[in-house]
Amino acid sequence: MTEQDFIPSSYPHPLMKGSVSFQSPSNIALVKYWGKYGEQLPKNASISFTLNECHTLTTLHYMKKDSPGFNFEVYLDGNREEGFEPKIQKFLERIQTYVPFVEDYTFRIETSNSFPHSSGIASSASGMSALAMCLMDMERQMLGGMEEDHFLKKASFLSRLGSGSASRSIEGPLVVWGTHENIEGSSHLFGVTYPYEVHPNFTDFQDAILLVDKGEKQVSSTVGHNLMHDHPFAEQRFQQANNQLAALIPVLKEGDLDAFIDIVESEALSLHAMMMTSTPNYILMKPNTLQIIERIRNFRKDTQTKVCFTLDAGANVHVLFPNSEKDRVTEFIKNELAPFCKNGEYILDHTGQGAVQKNVNQQVR
């Protein structure tokens, strides 16, 4: 598919007024995307677990208007959040070619997260994908229907234009974003559900998110990605990521948890190595991040438990483990890792299936 496939010709069933709600989750990348080009296109393919409990609920209220131009307000937990509006403005500008009706409506965007704000969880992924799903539901109605495959691909395509990782939050539990020669149907334009066999070891995989640092990001994702443009190790990193994804295919099929651990932890540390060797450079891990990593590795060695860590571009630690290890690992987290979290806080999550509609659309034609 190309960008042209997502440009509609006309809307035979226009809407006048209504609302629609979608809930969309965050995700955690196993093979990381770090570095982009063009309009939100990835320099390497990535794969992620879709989460279940960490999600954003967005309700989009819309009313037809006469004059063209973007007109919207954003509310977080019932309060006007003008700080979010420049990002939404940029998102609408990027998607206007593909959903031209966005200039024809006044929007009220009401959103809330199931996780603490500034907790280091990817709210841009869940928030942008939830908004994209709402807009796609409007378009589906105005077209008088749409094939589900096209609906999901275009929702991921639009999500990507708001936040690259949001393209991986539409479906689940494993989603690939970025063209990869070993993965049929993969694309830089949108995320796709991982198409190959997955061993039961990876069914309902668990993710405990340890909130080491609940402050604002030290460096934005946009700035971080841009640092890869002139990075001395950029090309080697992109090749490494694509090689890691290729290596993960037989691992997922055979259920090889030891090889999975090696790949996932290598990816987490490679991401941070890129930030530490960029210009300017950033150390995003905190002392407690390193304490947690050391304890996870010691616990795994001492108990043979198949638990590992991964990191996003921040200090918080995602502790990944199979459902069969849940009781043992959650007890370990409670007793040995929680003391290294801000106020002892952590979130227990697991893999999910992606975005879902949460109410019956109330609309007037």
Helices and strands as residue ranges (DSSP letters): G 3-6, E 17-31, E 36-37, E 41-42, E 46-64, E 71-76, E 79-80, G 82-84, H 85-95, G 100-103, E 105-113, H 123-143, H 148-162, G 164-168, E 174-177, E 191-193, G 200-202, E 206-210, H 221-226, H 234-254, H 257-276, H 287-303, E 308-311, E 317-321, G 323-325, H 326-332, I 333-337, G 338-340, G 342-344, E 346-350, E 356-357, E 362-364
